[in-house]
Amino acid sequence: MAATASTMPRRDDRPPFDFSYWLQTNLLSVGKIITLLVLIALNIWIIRTGLRVNPLTTTIVVVLWAIFGGLIAYNMVRHNLVHGMLRAVKVRIYTSLHGSLISLFLLVALGLALYAFVRYITFWPRWEAVVVNFRLLMVGRYPRSLTWRPVAAALFVVVLGVASLLTWGPVSRRLYRYRKVMIGLWLASPIILGIILYGVGAPFDAPDAGPLGRVNTRLWGGLMLTLIISVIAIIVSFPLGVMLALGRQSQYPVIKYFCVGYIELIRGVPLLTVLFMAEFMLPLFLPGGLTVDSLIRVITGFILFSAAYLAENVRGGLQAVPRGQYEAAYAVGLNTYQTTRRIILPQALRAVIPAIVGQFIGLFKDTSLVAIIGVFDLLSIGRAVLGQQEYRARQAEIYLFIGLIYFVGASGMSYASRRLETRLGVGER
Amino acid sequence: MSASSAPAQHNKTRIPFYRDTRVLAVLIQAVFAVFVVVFFVWLFGNMFGNLDTLGITDFQQPFFRVEQVNGKTSLSPWFRFLYSSAGFDILDTPISYTRQDPYLRALAVGIVNTIRVGVIGIILSTLLGVLTGVARLSSNWLLSKIALAYIEVIRNTPLLVQLFFWYFAGLLALPRLRTGEEITAVILPGPIYMTNRGIAMPWIRGTPTTGQWALFVVAAIALAWLVSFILKRQEEKRQRSLRRSTWTFLTFFAVAAIGWFVLPVQPLRIEQPVVADTGFGFVGGLTILPQLTALVFGLVIYTGAFIAEIVRAGIQAVPKGQTEAARALGLRNAQMLRLIILPQALRIIIPPMTSQYLNLVKNSSLATAVAYPELFQISGTILNQTGRAVQVIIIVMLSYLAFSLIISAFLNWYNKRVQLVER
């Protein structure tokens, strides 16, 4: 008890509260008085609105604000000191006279918004549209009897993801040697996913034959399709982007300007035009009679688009590698390929992990654009659900649900990226 | 002489041509170029073949040939279709357009609409982004966390989902203007009417004396510039502040105000929207279409979140010593932000901001989702009607490339101006 008392700031040693100084810093200027009046008016407006809309919450918030404000003001005037939990509240919420009023406004608004939001999402009947159509939103019109295949594909990706995290993670150094296997599996995953979902081995005239009968991509849809487009586009565009970046740094002008032209052209136009090009012009570019699955066309569009942006990110990393690294590599007798592969790329890529992950998050979000060209991804299926007469009024719910899925995916990726950064020591070495 | 050149000669002869970098350079580039050319020749050969089978014969004709189409001079048979009558209506036409006008005119409408969305969007999203970025760094915990929540939620969800949400769940879910005889629109003070057919608000309208007042404003600008110029010379001469900006603004407002009160009729007036007698729409004021509102609102909210992060990072990148030095000099918070922090942060902020502006303009192509007739949506209609996929996509791509180049050229010029000139 005595020890605590001695470590606590001694109230009696503090100078008394300087009221004139407080006035000077908080009130005595034309600008401050005007903002104060504006803030008071805003607060009166929101509290009156709040009392009309939701008296209980508003009253609770205002009373709490007044109690804490009063306690802090009392302590400040009496002892010129606030400590403990009250201090934590003071530095965050009651920063100054104006700050306290801003906080009051925000608290009342937040109270009203949160109350309305909780009431909104806990009214279950409105989520019926999502619950009833859940399967449609997840896998589209994939045959009901074959649901195990999307599930298996999802499991494959999840297991591969977890295994990769372990391999690069802190669990055991002995797992490090499986990194190459992991990279190989990731590179092969488009084919593996294709086999699981599209099927293999069924003869042309009997698509359902065999354990993995053919399922036309027109039946694919929902979140599954969104993920397939993102995963394949990410995996394929990565090596292409690195090659474009290296090409842009090339000493050979022909290669360099080809890459510069490609990158700048793609970066200068909207993704939608690239997707339109893939959808309408790609069939024209192929020899007559040869048709390509619409899904492959779309994915090609994403790959072409993503590679250009990725190339710019990787170029940033390449430029950040000091010249001495090249010189040292050549000095120890490595050739150009070895220098690039062993010395330059590892450093360049490590430096731009945040940018690359940001780019992949962007790609994941951008897959929603296929809804415009009529591919049944998550968003497109959502729109189809809203096209049904009985769910027409559930616009907000469907879009909120879709937004939530994207939010979880994108936040998850950025969380994983931050982990990877610390693990690889970006900015430390 | 001969002794020193002999070994060099000797070495030279021993390098086989396939290890000579000079030969290799030419060889590699030649192979690459041949590959690229062959690839493109193959692609375009296929394309021309396929178009022939589809019955589109544009490309069999020469690129340049002057012809008369619908009374207009067409320079290229490839793009001759642009002169035929469009035959579709456009929802929002800032320049005059009827369905008899050629496709070219429809494209022009689309380009003007895209520019309009881009300009409004860039201005508003910059405002929102800077405010949120500063709020993110506020010492007020609540303000900073609310800004953080906004930034995270918006940045981690697709723009298209947001646009659909604002349009279908927001603007189209607004009540109708009137149900029966009763007016059911949401009326905000102003009055601003919010209906599912658009938002009507008061707007500034010109009067017969607007032109004369414009002369006063020009005079005001000229006089203000003169005052500013003289005061600047005086300030430099006397080495003390004469409140140049205050006097400059005062001069401007004084002259403009004299003009305002001297003229017999008030040069500008505010026009209120009035519900039309027919019961549909409004007379007077400004009615903004829900499509345009959703598009601009969605783009501003989305881009604003990205700009906020850029602004935050830019401000945080200004060394702490600058803040401390400003405080030591006795500057107030606002002064410190305006005079010390923001000018330095600006240098860091501009390059990423440029790419956000470019993104905003490119993202405006998503207008097609809410059926707002900008460049991309109108081009889509033209593509569907004429089947000229190749030409239409080329036109659209070149237009967006031009937008991108103009914006980045302008901002690069500005960037050069604000960068530190280092010795």
Interface residues (C-beta under 8 A of the other chain):
Chain A: G31 V91 R92 I93 T95 G99 I102 S103 L106 L107 L110 Q251 Y252 P253 V254 I255 F258 L265 R267 G268 V269 P270 L271 L272 T273 F276 M277 F280 M281 P283 L284 F285 L286 P287 G288 I361 K365 D366 T367 S368 L369 A371 I372 L379 R383 L386 Q395 A396 Y399 L400 I402 G403 Y406 F407 A410 S411 S414
Chain B: A25 I28 Q29 F32 A33 V36 L43 F44 N46 M47 G49 N50 L51 T53 S139 N140 W141 L142 L143 I146 E152 V153 R155 N156 T157 P158 L159 L160 V161 Q162 F164 F165 F168 A169 L172 A173 A334 L358 K362 N363 S365 L366 T368 A369 F376 G380 L383 A389 V390 I393 V396 M397 Y400 L401 S404 L405
